[in-house]
Amino acid sequence: MFDGDSVSEAEVITGIEGSVGRITLNRPKALHALNLGMCEAMTAALLAWRDDPAVISVLIDHAGERGFCAGGDIRMIAESGATDAVEAKAFFLTEYRLNHLMVEYPKPIRAIVDGIVMGGGVGISEPAGVRIATERTTYAMPETGIGLFPDVGGGWFLPRLPGEAGTWLALTGARLKAADTVALGIHTHFVETAGVEAVKADLLADAPGAVTRHASDPGPASLAPYREAIDRLFAFDTVEDIFAALEADGSDWALAQLAILKTKSPQSLKVTLRQLRVGRAMKTFAEVMAMEYRLGGRVVRSHDFQEGVRAVIVDKDNTPKWSPATLEGVTDADLDALFAPLPADEEWTPLT
């Protein structure tokens, strides 16, 4: 069993146990937030195991008890974005290549998301065919609250959730527990935390029925009463129309969603909605990665991302001053510029 820094100083521990390649995130003090070195280590392991006949599957888990992965190294990305964004773009290039490698991986991947799973943590768990949540799991894509957008494949995964659940999650940054994530198909199974070590042992032993033996019912989904409203009110193709629909609906729930949306970056809301609508029509995950790489390198240099990180992560005053401050201030031309293709030699490409 890995138990964090006492085992290794490495921020990612990789190795083969029996016939299973195991990747254990090992940066518990930072809630296993991903940095360039961690993405490189995971990529190297997956590439080594891809054609190794001794490895028949992959298990991804984390050390310690503080959560699976809270996202990416936002401070580094913001500091880089404040200058030339070269370091941020290098991180995105590597991270998105890892995400794509996992989506296309020829061997089964299983992920155990026991605890917080947000942003970059979603990017390395959603590609897994088996995604195990526990009662400690908290899932979210909270990027609109810091002037960003739900990257790492959010433009692929979120539009493919039932109805408009992905649109609602992406725009509001709502946090979900396991009953809701399993109901929506974000996670495939629920295992109580007390059973996590046992399911890991069975997975590492490649035991038949390893997951179903330990899986149980996570309980009623708290979101169930609102699914119809989500599908109806978040189906529009402009953020202004979604705002208007929520206001016209007038229910306590709808008005609460509207109040949440009004705290988010107007630029991020519009970028995210277009990202999801465009991503829904894309045929391959690689297309989505190329779109998100274009966006990432530009958005991290924007006022709203710099201000969002200042307000939420650095100063923690939670009072960002967005610019433009209104939806009307974010024009279609602004969005077109953010989504525009890069020069051919700067575009994102998958690993060869």
C-alpha positions as CSV (number, residue, x, y, z in Angstrom):
1,M,0.0,0.0,0.0
2,F,1.2,3.5,-0.8
3,D,0.7,6.1,1.9
4,G,2.2,9.2,0.6
5,D,5.5,10.9,1.2
6,S,6.7,8.3,3.6
7,V,7.0,5.9,0.6
8,S,8.5,8.2,-2.0
9,E,9.3,11.8,-2.6
10,A,8.1,11.4,-6.2
11,E,5.0,13.3,-7.0
12,V,3.7,10.4,-9.0
13,I,4.5,6.8,-8.1
14,T,4.4,4.4,-11.1
15,G,5.1,0.7,-11.2
16,I,3.8,-2.7,-12.3
17,E,2.0,-4.9,-9.7
18,G,1.3,-8.3,-11.0
19,S,-0.2,-7.6,-14.4
20,V,-1.4,-4.1,-13.6
21,G,0.3,-0.8,-14.2
22,R,-0.3,1.4,-11.2
23,I,-0.2,5.2,-11.2
24,T,-0.5,6.8,-7.7
25,L,-0.7,10.6,-7.4
26,N,1.6,11.5,-4.5
27,R,1.4,15.3,-3.9
28,P,-1.0,15.2,-1.0
29,K,-0.2,18.6,0.5
30,A,-1.4,20.2,-2.8
31,L,-4.3,17.8,-3.1
32,H,-2.4,16.2,-5.9
33,A,-2.7,19.2,-8.2
34,L,-1.0,18.4,-11.5
35,N,2.2,20.0,-12.6
36,L,4.3,19.4,-15.7
37,G,6.5,16.8,-14.1
38,M,3.5,14.8,-12.9
39,C,2.0,14.8,-16.4
40,E,5.3,13.7,-17.9
41,A,5.7,10.9,-15.4
42,M,2.2,9.6,-16.1
43,T,2.7,9.8,-19.9
44,A,6.0,8.0,-19.7
45,A,4.5,5.1,-17.7
46,L,1.5,4.8,-20.0
47,L,3.7,4.8,-23.1
48,A,6.0,2.1,-21.6
49,W,3.0,-0.1,-20.7
50,R,1.1,0.4,-23.9
51,D,3.0,-2.2,-25.8
52,D,4.2,-4.3,-22.8
53,P,2.4,-7.7,-22.9
54,A,3.0,-8.1,-19.2
55,V,0.6,-5.2,-18.5
56,I,-3.1,-5.9,-19.1
57,S,-4.7,-2.9,-17.4
58,V,-4.0,0.3,-15.5
59,L,-5.1,1.5,-12.1
60,I,-5.0,5.2,-11.1
61,D,-5.3,6.2,-7.4
62,H,-3.8,8.6,-4.9
63,A,-1.8,8.6,-1.7
64,G,-3.3,9.9,1.5
65,E,-6.9,10.8,2.3
66,R,-7.2,14.4,1.2
67,G,-8.7,13.8,-2.2
68,F,-7.9,12.5,-5.7
69,C,-6.8,15.6,-7.6
70,A,-8.0,19.2,-7.1
71,G,-6.9,20.3,-10.6
72,G,-3.8,21.8,-12.2
73,D,-1.1,24.1,-10.8
74,I,-3.1,27.3,-11.1
75,R,-0.6,29.6,-9.5
76,M,2.1,28.6,-12.1
77,I,-0.4,29.0,-14.9
78,A,-1.4,32.4,-13.7
79,E,2.2,33.6,-13.2
80,S,3.1,32.4,-16.7
81,G,-0.1,33.9,-18.2
82,A,0.9,37.3,-16.7
83,T,3.9,37.3,-18.9
84,D,4.3,35.3,-22.2
85,A,2.3,32.2,-21.2
86,V,5.1,30.0,-22.6
87,E,5.3,27.8,-19.4
88,A,1.5,27.6,-19.2
89,K,1.2,26.5,-22.9
90,A,4.0,23.9,-22.3
91,F,1.9,22.5,-19.4
92,F,-1.3,22.5,-21.5
93,L,0.5,20.8,-24.4
94,T,1.7,18.0,-22.2
95,E,-1.5,17.7,-20.1
96,Y,-3.8,17.6,-23.1
97,R,-1.5,15.0,-24.8
98,L,-1.8,12.9,-21.6
99,N,-5.6,13.3,-21.6
100,H,-5.7,12.2,-25.3
101,L,-3.4,9.3,-24.7
102,M,-5.7,8.0,-22.0
103,V,-8.8,8.4,-24.1
104,E,-7.2,6.4,-26.9
105,Y,-5.5,3.9,-24.6
106,P,-5.8,0.3,-25.9
107,K,-5.8,-1.3,-22.4
108,P,-8.5,-0.9,-19.7
109,I,-8.0,2.0,-17.2
110,R,-9.6,2.1,-13.8
111,A,-9.6,5.2,-11.6
112,I,-10.6,5.5,-8.0
113,V,-11.7,9.1,-7.2
114,D,-11.9,9.0,-3.4
115,G,-12.3,12.6,-2.4
116,I,-12.0,15.9,-4.4
117,V,-11.9,15.5,-8.1
118,M,-11.9,18.8,-10.0
119,G,-10.4,20.3,-13.2
120,G,-7.3,18.4,-14.1
121,G,-8.4,15.5,-11.9
122,V,-11.4,15.1,-14.1
123,G,-9.2,15.0,-17.1
124,I,-7.2,12.0,-15.9
125,S,-10.2,10.1,-14.5
126,E,-12.9,10.6,-17.1
127,P,-11.0,8.6,-19.8
128,A,-11.1,5.5,-17.5
129,G,-13.6,2.9,-18.4
130,V,-14.2,2.2,-14.7
131,R,-14.5,5.3,-12.5
132,I,-15.1,4.6,-8.8
133,A,-16.5,7.2,-6.5
134,T,-16.9,7.1,-2.7
135,E,-18.9,9.0,-0.1
136,R,-15.9,11.4,0.1
137,T,-16.0,12.2,-3.6
138,T,-16.7,15.8,-4.5
139,Y,-16.8,16.5,-8.3
140,A,-16.8,19.9,-9.9
141,M,-15.6,21.8,-12.9
142,P,-15.4,25.3,-11.2
143,E,-13.4,27.2,-13.8
144,T,-15.9,29.9,-14.6
145,G,-15.3,31.2,-11.1
146,I,-11.7,32.0,-11.8
147,G,-12.1,33.3,-15.3
148,L,-11.1,30.1,-17.0
149,F,-13.2,27.4,-18.8
150,P,-13.6,23.6,-18.2
151,D,-10.6,22.3,-20.1
152,V,-8.9,18.9,-20.1
153,G,-11.6,17.5,-22.3
154,G,-14.6,19.3,-20.8
155,G,-15.7,20.2,-24.3
156,W,-16.0,16.5,-25.0
157,F,-17.2,14.9,-21.7
158,L,-19.6,17.6,-20.5
159,P,-21.8,17.9,-23.6
160,R,-22.2,14.1,-23.7
161,L,-23.7,13.9,-20.2
162,P,-27.5,13.4,-20.1
163,G,-29.6,16.4,-21.3
164,E,-28.0,19.7,-20.3
165,A,-26.5,18.5,-17.1
166,G,-23.0,19.3,-18.5
167,T,-24.0,22.8,-19.5
168,W,-25.3,23.4,-16.0
169,L,-22.2,22.0,-14.3
170,A,-19.8,23.9,-16.5
171,L,-21.5,27.3,-16.2
172,T,-22.4,27.2,-12.4
173,G,-19.4,25.2,-11.2
174,A,-21.8,23.1,-9.1
175,R,-20.3,20.5,-6.8
176,L,-21.7,17.0,-6.9
177,K,-21.5,14.0,-4.5
178,A,-21.4,10.4,-5.6
179,A,-25.1,9.8,-5.8
180,D,-25.4,12.4,-8.4
181,T,-22.2,11.6,-10.3
182,V,-23.2,8.0,-10.6
183,A,-26.7,8.9,-11.7
184,L,-25.3,11.1,-14.4
185,G,-22.7,8.6,-15.5
186,I,-19.8,10.8,-14.5
187,H,-18.6,7.9,-12.4
188,T,-19.5,4.3,-13.1
189,H,-19.6,2.8,-9.6
190,F,-19.9,3.7,-5.9
191,V,-17.7,1.9,-3.3
192,E,-17.8,2.9,0.3
193,T,-14.4,4.3,1.5
194,A,-14.1,1.4,3.9
195,G,-14.0,-0.9,0.9
196,V,-11.5,1.0,-1.2
197,E,-8.4,-0.9,-0.2
198,A,-10.2,-4.2,-0.9
199,V,-11.3,-3.1,-4.4
200,K,-7.8,-2.0,-5.1
201,A,-6.4,-5.3,-4.0
202,D,-8.9,-7.1,-6.3
203,L,-8.2,-4.8,-9.2
204,L,-4.4,-5.3,-8.8
205,A,-5.0,-9.1,-8.7
206,D,-7.1,-8.8,-11.8
207,A,-9.8,-10.7,-9.9
208,P,-13.1,-11.5,-11.8
209,G,-15.9,-9.1,-10.7
210,A,-13.4,-7.0,-8.8
211,V,-15.5,-3.9,-8.9
212,T,-19.1,-5.2,-8.8
213,R,-18.2,-7.3,-5.7
214,H,-17.5,-4.1,-3.7
215,A,-19.9,-1.7,-5.4
216,S,-23.1,-0.6,-3.7
217,D,-26.0,1.9,-4.1
218,P,-24.9,5.5,-3.4
219,G,-28.4,6.5,-2.4
220,P,-30.9,9.0,-4.0
221,A,-29.6,11.6,-6.4
222,S,-30.2,15.0,-4.9
223,L,-30.3,16.5,-8.5
224,A,-33.1,14.3,-9.7
225,P,-35.9,16.8,-8.9
226,Y,-34.2,19.4,-11.0
227,R,-33.1,17.4,-14.1
228,E,-36.1,18.6,-16.1
229,A,-35.5,22.2,-15.3
230,I,-31.8,21.9,-16.1
231,D,-32.6,20.4,-19.5
232,R,-35.2,23.1,-20.3
233,L,-33.5,26.2,-18.9
234,F,-29.9,25.4,-20.0
235,A,-30.7,24.3,-23.6
236,F,-30.1,27.8,-25.1
237,D,-27.1,28.7,-27.2
238,T,-26.5,32.1,-25.7
239,V,-25.8,32.9,-22.0
240,E,-28.2,35.8,-22.3
241,D,-31.0,33.4,-23.2
242,I,-30.2,31.1,-20.3
243,F,-30.3,34.1,-17.9
244,A,-33.6,35.2,-19.3
245,A,-35.1,31.7,-19.0
246,L,-34.0,31.3,-15.4
247,E,-35.5,34.7,-14.6
248,A,-38.7,34.0,-16.4
249,D,-39.0,30.6,-14.6
250,G,-38.9,32.4,-11.3
251,S,-38.7,29.2,-9.1
252,D,-36.4,29.4,-6.0
253,W,-34.1,26.9,-7.7
254,A,-33.9,28.8,-11.0
255,L,-33.3,32.1,-9.3
256,A,-30.6,30.5,-7.1
257,Q,-28.8,29.3,-10.3
258,L,-29.1,32.8,-11.8
259,A,-27.6,34.4,-8.7
260,I,-24.6,31.9,-8.9
261,L,-24.1,32.6,-12.6
262,K,-24.0,36.4,-12.0
263,T,-20.9,35.9,-9.8
264,K,-19.0,34.2,-12.6
265,S,-16.8,35.8,-15.3
266,P,-19.0,36.9,-18.2
267,Q,-16.2,36.1,-20.6
268,S,-15.8,32.6,-19.1
269,L,-19.5,31.9,-19.3
270,K,-19.6,32.8,-23.0
271,V,-16.4,31.0,-23.8
272,T,-17.6,27.9,-21.9
273,L,-21.0,27.8,-23.5
274,R,-19.5,28.1,-27.0
275,Q,-16.8,25.4,-26.1
276,L,-19.6,23.0,-25.1
277,R,-21.8,23.6,-28.1
278,V,-18.9,23.3,-30.5
279,G,-17.5,20.3,-28.7
280,R,-20.8,18.5,-28.8
281,A,-20.6,18.5,-32.6
282,M,-16.9,17.5,-32.8
283,K,-16.2,13.9,-34.0
284,T,-12.9,13.2,-32.1
285,F,-11.4,14.0,-28.8
286,A,-8.3,15.3,-30.5
287,E,-10.4,18.0,-32.2
288,V,-11.6,19.1,-28.7
289,M,-8.0,19.2,-27.4
290,A,-6.9,21.4,-30.2
291,M,-9.8,23.8,-29.5
292,E,-9.1,23.9,-25.8
293,Y,-5.3,24.4,-26.4
294,R,-6.1,27.5,-28.5
295,L,-8.4,28.8,-25.8
296,G,-6.0,27.9,-22.9
297,G,-3.0,29.9,-24.2
298,R,-5.2,33.0,-24.8
299,V,-7.5,32.9,-21.8
300,V,-4.7,32.6,-19.2
301,R,-3.4,35.9,-20.5
302,S,-6.8,37.6,-20.1
303,H,-7.7,40.1,-17.4
304,D,-10.4,37.8,-16.0
305,F,-8.2,34.8,-15.4
306,Q,-5.5,36.9,-13.7
307,E,-8.2,38.6,-11.6
308,G,-10.0,35.4,-10.8
309,V,-6.9,33.7,-9.5
310,R,-6.1,36.8,-7.5
311,A,-9.5,37.0,-5.9
312,V,-10.1,33.2,-5.2
313,I,-6.6,31.7,-4.8
314,V,-4.1,34.4,-3.9
315,D,-5.9,37.1,-1.9
316,K,-8.9,34.9,-1.2
317,D,-11.2,38.0,-0.9
318,N,-13.6,36.3,-3.4
319,T,-14.6,39.6,-4.9
320,P,-13.2,39.5,-8.5
321,K,-13.7,42.6,-10.7
322,W,-14.6,41.1,-14.0
323,S,-13.9,43.0,-17.3
324,P,-16.1,43.2,-19.2
325,A,-18.4,43.3,-16.2
326,T,-21.5,42.4,-18.2
327,L,-22.5,39.7,-20.7
328,E,-23.2,42.4,-23.3
329,G,-19.6,43.6,-23.0
330,V,-18.3,40.2,-24.3
331,T,-18.8,40.3,-28.1
332,D,-18.9,37.6,-30.7
333,A,-15.8,39.1,-32.1
334,D,-14.1,38.7,-28.8
335,L,-15.1,35.0,-28.8
336,D,-14.0,34.5,-32.4
337,A,-10.5,35.8,-31.5
338,L,-10.2,33.4,-28.6
339,F,-11.3,30.4,-30.6
340,A,-9.4,31.3,-33.8
341,P,-6.9,28.7,-35.2
342,L,-3.2,29.1,-34.3
343,P,-0.4,29.2,-36.8
344,A,0.1,25.7,-38.2
345,D,3.3,25.1,-36.3
346,E,1.8,26.2,-33.0
347,E,-1.3,24.1,-33.0
348,W,-1.8,21.3,-30.5
349,T,-1.0,17.8,-31.8
350,P,-1.3,14.4,-30.2
351,L,1.7,12.3,-29.2
352,T,3.0,10.4,-32.2
